[in-house]
Amino acid sequence: MTYPETVLDTVLNRARLIQLVIFDVDGVLTDGRLYFNDAGEETKAFYARDGLGMRLLMDHGIKTAILTGRQSELVLHRARNLQMDLSLVYQGYRDKRPAFKQLLQQTGLQPEQIAYVGDDIVDLPVMAQVGLAIAVQDAHPMVKQHSHWVTEHQGGKGAVRDACELILSAQGHLDAIVARYLTY
């Protein structure tokens, strides 16, 4: 999605303030498809590049949280794998507003210091309150309409990495990160 320069400047200004990024799971950290085996056990596919983006945020002092309407041990496993603070993983919240209120209290952050990455209308109540609302490329049209920025990639296919790199770039970290990997 192409943005006018004034819109991008506004988004970058918002991104400079971010100290916590909240991610939805289905449709954001995954492609939104739900897989069940014959025993009824659920599986999910997470994108490795998205995970690296989340680690890079955390390595630069930006907290990451998960806020999802579904409950899954797989989500906790992924959070542990990324070395996330498990107290910032909120599952089973179809209405995400109470969990967002708890996150504000728990972190002591103001809404303008928080970004939220979502894909569907259940994410809108929190997206409307945060400093930077990000929709994934294949989000519901209403979510795109009410976001500050839309990722280039789809959910579960690089959208999280797009969001992480936007914030890291706005805060002056991305060039140094890339330079580290180009140093032999």
C-alpha positions, 0 to 999 in steps of 0.5 A: 500500500502506498501512502502520501508522505504526510501520512507516512510522517505521521505514522513514523512519529507515532512509531517513535513513541512505541514501547509495547507492541500487542499482536493478535494471533489468528490472522496476524501471527498466523495466516488465520487458518485453523488446522485440526487433526483427527483427534481434534488437536489444533496446530498453527504455523508461525512465520520464522521471519515474524519471530525474528522481528519480535526478538529484534523489538525485545532486544531493543527494549520494546516489549511484545504482548499477545492478545487473542480471543482463542486459548491455545497451548501452542501460543504459549509455546511460541511465546516461550520460544521467542523468550517473551514475558509470559505475563504479557500473553493474554488468551481467551479474550473475545472482548479484548478491552479488559485485557488491554486495560490490564496491560495498561495497568501492568506496564504503566504505559500510556495508550500512545506508547502502544501499537496493536497489530490486528486483522479483524473487527474484534481488534477494533476496540483496542486499535481505536485506543492505541497510539499506532494501529496496524492492520495486516495486508489481508485484514478485514476492510473495516480494520484497514479503514480504521488503522494508521498503517497497513503492512505490505505482507499478509498475516502469518506471511511477514506482516508482523515483520513489517510492523516490527521493522517500521517501529525499529526504523522509526526509532533509529535501530533498523540500519544498525541491525542490518549493518551488524549482519553485513559486517564480516 
